């Protein structure tokens, strides 16, 4: 019922946009006054004019990628963020599965600062904001209690990237993170390429690359908050989740890994058989108490073939939208929206609320710079950081 009224409201909004803007083709420029794409039915893309601003001596804008199936993604170069991601549901209605704001101002001023962002220089936590590399101790900003989280006070998601639209379905974004930014060593040149394709599935691929002029640590990820029934459409606790992980990294009460890899078997962390996200969330389990729900890194089972490894699948219980996450990374953070509290105005007049979105952040394990037994996150001068993650969307009826 809720979904239907959302869909019909969105249809009207989309129809109004069509009348107001005419039929819009994507250009190699940022989307502007006449470049807002109005999908055939369902959710609409945000107004690109509300993303024009100037910061850090650069212009911010909204870029639209689309594929032949009429799926589209809106990305802003403020934090290289996914603002909207429109894919068809089981009835063919375009559904916006990514939470976001409808203007650049809200990305800067609203309390939730990670919607859709590329997170860096180090995604997730570094204990006490300190690490040693080649005998030198580095001190980072502490912005999560005593710990460093998601790159610090002003991470990669809060800077303006340089954007270059390579074609209708590809956007390249680059950012130079200066030596000592947030305390990290080395000038780090980062490049993120988003590609929306549509052959066997509607797929959003993110390719990450980086080089440095001094040894540093690096862990890039994307922090999109997903709701596969449509952003702002209620709880994600009935979404069906599969995680390709026999083990996870338990944490202390500040969400820093203990260093152990523990089996998920017999715990609420076992998603080897698809299960509703919320089916065991109230279990009497210390790890769930520490995370206030799920907020943990899963150790992905080794890749059996060449290419990207299947890390997770999620199915929207109402929409039938089925998302597969494939990655080259060894871990994935499953965050179930435990800190969401209704304080953020989403696109289309919607609101977030407790556990109304989830994040699947592909990554190296949290606090790796302080855990020699975890896969290394060091990048050396002359070396190249290269990793990819893909989100594929189909439907299950
Ligand atoms: C990550 C963290 C969470 C939380 C969210 C953002 O997923 O692990 O604890 O900080 O980001 O709110």
Boltz pocket constraint, residues with backbone or C-beta under 6 A from the ligand:
constraints:
  - pocket:
      binder: B
      contacts: [[A, 114], [A, 124], [A, 149], [A, 255], [A, 295], [A, 333], [A, 335], [A, 339], [A, 359], [A, 361]]
      max_distance: 6.0
